[in-house]
């Protein structure tokens, strides 16, 4: 049996989802403050990039589409961080 790249990406997505769930359920989010939120957002970025590049097949798409989708992902996460920083001020 030969494993494909999608198999490994899918397993990574499952692991990242389980890790995000475990962090949320453990209460670490409340006690660790911004470091745990940063960890969850980094996981969301990695998961989004994995989905976009491999499951949406943007890895083989024209560079403009990759930049557009990954840039959108960075923009959304940046806006979340910006709103959080403004709310904390």
Secondary structure in CASP SS format (residue, H / E / C, confidence):
PFRMAT SS
TARGET T0000
AUTHOR 0000-0000-0000
METHOD secondary structure of the structure
MODEL  1
X C 1.00
X C 1.00
X C 1.00
X C 1.00
X H 1.00
X H 1.00
X H 1.00
X H 1.00
X H 1.00
X H 1.00
X H 1.00
X H 1.00
X H 1.00
X H 1.00
X H 1.00
X H 1.00
X H 1.00
X H 1.00
X H 1.00
X H 1.00
X H 1.00
X H 1.00
X H 1.00
X H 1.00
X H 1.00
X H 1.00
X C 1.00
X H 1.00
X H 1.00
X H 1.00
X H 1.00
X H 1.00
X C 1.00
X H 1.00
X H 1.00
X H 1.00
X H 1.00
X H 1.00
X H 1.00
X H 1.00
X H 1.00
X H 1.00
X H 1.00
X H 1.00
X H 1.00
X H 1.00
X H 1.00
X H 1.00
X H 1.00
X H 1.00
X H 1.00
X H 1.00
X H 1.00
X H 1.00
X H 1.00
X C 1.00
X C 1.00
X C 1.00
X C 1.00
X C 1.00
X C 1.00
X C 1.00
X H 1.00
X H 1.00
X H 1.00
X H 1.00
X H 1.00
X H 1.00
X H 1.00
X H 1.00
X H 1.00
X H 1.00
X H 1.00
X H 1.00
X H 1.00
X H 1.00
X H 1.00
X H 1.00
X H 1.00
X H 1.00
X H 1.00
X H 1.00
X H 1.00
X H 1.00
X H 1.00
X H 1.00
X H 1.00
X H 1.00
X C 1.00
END
